[in-house]
Amino acid sequence: MGLIGRQGECARLDGLLAAVAHAGESRTLVVYGEAGVGKTALLDYLADQGRDCRVLRTVGVQSDMELAFATLHQVCVPLLDGLDVLPSPQRDALRVAFGLSAGPAPDGFLIALAVLGLLSNAAEQQPVLCLVDDVQWLDHASARVLAFVARRLEADSVGLVFGSRLVSEELAALPRLIVHGLREADARLLLDTVLTGPIDPRVRDQIVAETGGNPLALHELPRGLTAAQLAGGFNLPAVTPLVGSIQEAYERRVRALPDPSRTLLLLAAADPTGDSALVWRAAALLGIHASAVLPVANAQLAEFGTRVSFRHPLARSATYQSATAQERLAVHESLAEVTDPRLDPDRRAWHQAQACAGPDDAVAAELEQRAARAQARGGLSAAAAFLRQAAVLTLDAGERARRALDAAEAKLRAGAFDEARDLLVMAERESLSELRRARVDLMRAQLAFVADRGGDAPALLLAAAKRLESIDPDLARDTYLDALIAAIFAGPLAGAGGDVLDAARAAAAAPAPRRAPNVVDALLDGTAAGLHQGYAAGVPILRQALVDYGPDMSVEEELRWMWLACTTAMRIWDDALLDRLTTRYLTLARESGALSELPLALVARVYMLSFSGDLAAAAVLCDELQTVMDATGGSLVPYSPMGLAALRGDEPQATALIETALKEAAHRGEGTGVVFANCARATLNNGLGRYEEAMAAGLRATAYDRDLGELCWSLIELTEAAARCGATETAASAVGRLSEMADSSGTDWVCGVRARSQALLCQGEEAERLHQEAILHLGRTRMRVDLARAHLLYGEWLRRERRRIDAREQLGAAYEMFHAMGIEGFAERADRELQATGKTARKRAGSGVDGNELTAQETQIARLARDGLSNPEIGARLFISAHTVQYHLRKVFAKLGITSRSQLDRVLSDDHPVADKRH
């Protein structure tokens, strides 16, 4: 079709090629527009102009959409000789995904990191240009991986360009180039190059107007007009939708072919691989001679060379859609017959399924086996598609329901929630056993929880657990624990019947396990008891469960319940267990490649580091959390950055994050997010000395009082603010609830916090004893923020007692601790109190290295390199290539005036300590 009228688009593509050659910016692009508008021609231009690049090219095919990693495999095949240099988790994940080796189902993002590594490593030898056309027809697994890679290309000489009719959600964040129809003058010029005879000017104007300058339409529609129609405009066809008009033009040309030629073309349309040898073998089975290709070539519908390529995807679609059902069955049967069951069993099974005119139990069983293979390779969407087709082909109603339920479960795990619901409806059309009815209930409840953490989820999970009690007690217990987690998440936003007390009462009555009681059973019993019978009833059970957590559990089981284990350690105020469990959580999520768990693991670790005063390390993990969210397209209420900004006293940032958290939590039905956001507001305002605002926020945070463990930090903030506002009854009530927890838990952390809070309501010797007791207890913990606040409150009390010398000692200690930790709001409050004693705090200027000279990403990479991580390890953690890490380190060295990693320890600011490698 040429590139008439595309000078602007070509200039944009020339700029992209220049960026690829020099690893500059803007090396990814989505070229999009309607069918036939010229996207493929522009990709052809890129391939031709990118002769100095290693060009990798692939195209999505509609019939391949259900085969996991089909398109990705085509992209990566030329690069697989570089597989062995990848980090082993990535290498193993990609080998399993491509069926090159057996192993556990790989995490999708390990696969994505492997592809990023392959492209980056190849680009070190020669710039790489990857062109992916017809993205709308990519299989889901390939689309997700390629979109991830496009978002993470930084300093690599890799260009990634997509051609698509629409911009998918995965590609929404990438630069775009919309391709419109040609301008009228260019459209006329193109039309003139197509015509072989005279045309009436009015006819030309009508064709240009009706096609909207679409190049493919300008090429194809005149083929259906007679010479008389072109010359005089007699009997011109009525206007029809553009894509329909083009496809109808192709269909007319297909129907005009001799039967053998039409069957040969249909074979090619039904086979998405473009393997001409395969098509010819299938044609031979149907008695089609090689001469059948000549009419196809003359009609300019497809080319049969080493590969089969259609003139346009609409030509393929027209060929397939214009065939009768019987003709399609016949070609799929012949393609199944010639497809090697050892090399491509999935595609063979899919052809067999398409060749079935009705139910076929043998094919259904084969599809189920293919589903298991796809699931083992990490292709959940493909597994669900196989299972759904297997269900359709199953004659027995019970087996059909089972396969539909299995397909629904695969769709649920793949995040295709609407399709999962449709499959549940399909299963419910049959008469279900109690077990299968329970599975339906359980999946509907899980859908409600994972889709938006909704307030309806707890009640649905409780109903599912109840149904499971007589069928599978162990699964019932696990479901009750899921219900408790959902109820804690929902908090004050839980729907009817799903309150934490409802969940706890039901869980407390759960049947005894058939298995030997384990840590998970103890977590269920302890959590239920603590909520139903009272805080004290749960503490000893939960503490023992956390002490035992991990050693005798599989990685999968340990990860499944680790979020609950970490939050439980917070709720029973055990800082030692919290430190151990959050470290383990993060290590497990990273080492196993469980990126679905990584965000929550980072959140848990950030809170532990924040409490312990290592705000610099917490900030590094917050940056990593944002990197994970950006890379995966995930979303999470901003718990970590919100809490960190509030603690630092960064009012603009904290306020913005608090408002975002409140909005998102309300939308998602996460009542716990509402509690955390109000607690953060109270912390911020206590640090700034705005006690009335802190008290109002504290009251909102503690309004939902059915879950005492949820209120740990909120009660601290409310007590301090209420005491400063003279609201002694409110403060005393909060201290009473803290005392209930301290009496049961007995840890230095909670005992220190209680003593500190009680001191605010006492006078004279009793107040001083309690202040000193708080410092003694908290000094034995990891919680340096609470210790600094104990020094601050003691110093403020001493100043009001007119003991200035003693006050200066405590306030000075508080100021030094807060300032060293970067908690500036509380530091300024300590400074104001010091000034009131007649002394000014010694101001310490930072080195400026971490913030003023290095970018956020450079700082992040420098700290990780200082921790001793290698470039591949840093790349894996930040979802960038090792080459990009090295690129940034070169810039870091130049800015800091150093020449090696060993010097980072000397030049990075001591005021901002770096997390040790286990973080």
Sequence and secondary structure as in RCSB ss.txt:
>XXXX:A:sequence
MGLIGRQGECARLDGLLAAVAHAGESRTLVVYGEAGVGKTALLDYLADQGRDCRVLRTVGVQSDMELAFATLHQV
CVPLLDGLDVLPSPQRDALRVAFGLSAGPAPDGFLIALAVLGLLSNAAEQQPVLCLVDDVQWLDHASARVLAFVA
RRLEADSVGLVFGSRLVSEELAALPRLIVHGLREADARLLLDTVLTGPIDPRVRDQIVAETGGNPLALHELPRGL
TAAQLAGGFNLPAVTPLVGSIQEAYERRVRALPDPSRTLLLLAAADPTGDSALVWRAAALLGIHASAVLPVANAQ
LAEFGTRVSFRHPLARSATYQSATAQERLAVHESLAEVTDPRLDPDRRAWHQAQACAGPDDAVAAELEQRAARAQ
ARGGLSAAAAFLRQAAVLTLDAGERARRALDAAEAKLRAGAFDEARDLLVMAERESLSELRRARVDLMRAQLAFV
ADRGGDAPALLLAAAKRLESIDPDLARDTYLDALIAAIFAGPLAGAGGDVLDAARAAAAAPAPRRAPNVVDALLD
GTAAGLHQGYAAGVPILRQALVDYGPDMSVEEELRWMWLACTTAMRIWDDALLDRLTTRYLTLARESGALSELPL
ALVARVYMLSFSGDLAAAAVLCDELQTVMDATGGSLVPYSPMGLAALRGDEPQATALIETALKEAAHRGEGTGVV
FANCARATLNNGLGRYEEAMAAGLRATAYDRDLGELCWSLIELTEAAARCGATETAASAVGRLSEMADSSGTDWV
CGVRARSQALLCQGEEAERLHQEAILHLGRTRMRVDLARAHLLYGEWLRRERRRIDAREQLGAAYEMFHAMGIEG
FAERADRELQATGKTARKRAGSGVDGNELTAQETQIARLARDGLSNPEIGARLFISAHTVQYHLRKVFAKLGITS
RSQLDRVLSDDHPVADKRH
>XXXX:A:secstr
   TT HHHHHHHHHHHHHHHTT S  EEEEE STTSSHHHHHHHHHHHTTTSEEEEEE  GGGTTSTTHHHHHH
HGGGGGGGGGS HHHHHHHHHHTTSS  S   HHHHHHHHHHHHHHHHTTS EEEEEE GGGS HHHHHHHHHHH
HH SSSSEEEEEEESS  STTTTS EEE     HHHHHHHHHHH SS   HHHHHHHHHHHTT HHHHHHGGGGS
 HHHHHH TT      HHHHHHHHHHHHHHTS HHHHHHHHHHHH TT BHHHHHHHHHHTT  GGGHHHHHHTT
SEEESSBEEESSHHHHHHHHHTS HHHHHHHHHHHHHHS TTT HHHHHHHHHHT SS  HHHHHHHHHHHHHHH
HTT HHHHHHHHHHHHHT  SHHHHHHHHHHHHHHHHHHT HHHHHHHHHHHHTS   HHHHHHHHHHHHHHHHH
HH  TTHHHHHHHHHHHHTTT HHHHHHHHHHHHHHHHHHGGG  TT SHHHHHHHHHT    SS   HHHHHHH
HHHHHHHT HHHHHHHHHHHHHHSSTTS HHHHHHHHHHHHHHHHHTT HHHHHHHHHHHHHHHHHTT TTTHHH
HHHHHHHHHHHTT HHHHHHHHHHHHHHHHHHT     HHHHHHHHHHT HHHHHHHHHHHHHHHHHHT HHHHH
HHHHHHHHHHHHHT HHHHHHHHHHHTS  S GGGGHHHHHHHHHHHHHHT HHHHHHHHHHHHHHHHHH  HHH
HHHHHHHHHTT  HHHHHHHHHHHHHHHHTSS HHHHHHHHHHHHHHHHHTT HHHHHHHHHHHHHHHHHHT HH
HHHHHHHHHHHTT         SIIIIIS HHHHHHHHHHHTT  HHHHHHHHTS HHHHHHHHHHHHHHHT SS
GGGHHHHS TTS    TT 
